[in-house]
Amino acid sequence: WENVESGDLIYMMGGTYEYDERQYLSGKNGDIGDTIKLYAYPGQTPIITRSDNFTQPSSWPFGFIVVEGDYIHVKGLEVAYYTQLTSNVWEGLRAYGCNHCVFELLNIHHCGMGMQLTNCDDCSVLNSDFHHNQDPLTSYGDGDGFGVDCTNATTNRTNTIDGCRFWWNSDDGLDAWGEESTVIIQN
């Protein structure tokens, strides 16, 4: 990620990727017509999970994969088994402060929470599955499949969730509780 530039395409081959620490994809931005693309290699499924030696950061423990940036397209990844080990909600993927990003054909499951879109604008989540996410250490009250949250209460943002499925999550399938901006949910 440290070498990626606007317009670059990164392919992840099929197989299981076990990481010892959070995957923090930040500090990079694409541009209109030159998005940064992180894709599964065609016909293959990369499964991203934590290793047995995973070290949770002491600060802000949310998100196994954290994406911060503009004009980023993530497609075809499976994020799984980022189960809750502390009383914080452990999210498989968190997009934070992203603008003009696309998250497509994701399969996020068996995490404390599937995915959270926070303080983002003009982002789309397309044809993705969020299932079997649960948070037993917080009384099953935050284990959403997918959540959208604008913590700065900015009302001039619009995000779209289209063609997604949500099942067997311990709280909500899709949670937009407290969201002040526009969320388009369709198909």
NORWO-V442691 format. One record per backbone hydrogen bond with DSSP energy under -0.5 kcal/mol. NH is the residue of the N-H (numbers start at 1). CO is the residue of the C=O. If there is no record, write none. Layout:
# NORWO-V442691
nh->[NH:NH]
co->[CO:CO]
This chain:
# NORWO-V442691
nh->[4:7:8:10:11:12:13:15:17:17:18:19:19:23:24:25:25:26:28:30:31:34:36:37:37:38:39:39:40:41:44:46:47:48:48:49:49:51:54:55:56:64:65:66:66:67:67:68:68:71:73:74:74:75:76:78:79:80:80:81:83:90:91:92:92:93:94:95:96:96:97:99:100:102:103:104:105:107:108:109:109:110:112:112:113:114:115:116:117:118:118:119:121:122:124:125:126:126:127:129:130:131:132:134:138:139:140:141:144:145:146:147:148:149:151:153:155:159:160:161:162:162:163:165:167:170:171:175:176:179:182:184:185:186:186]
co->[1:34:5:37:9:39:11:45:15:47:16:17:49:64:22:23:66:24:68:70:34:31:71:8:35:73:10:37:75:12:41:44:15:46:78:17:47:19:51:20:54:91:92:23:64:65:94:25:66:99:36:72:102:38:104:46:107:48:78:109:81:88:89:113:114:114:65:116:67:94:118:69:121:72:124:74:126:77:129:79:107:131:82:90:90:144:145:93:147:95:116:149:98:158:101:160:103:124:162:106:165:108:167:111:135:136:135:138:142:172:173:115:175:117:149:150:153:182:123:184:125:160:186:128:130:133:143:146:174:176:157:159:183:161:184]
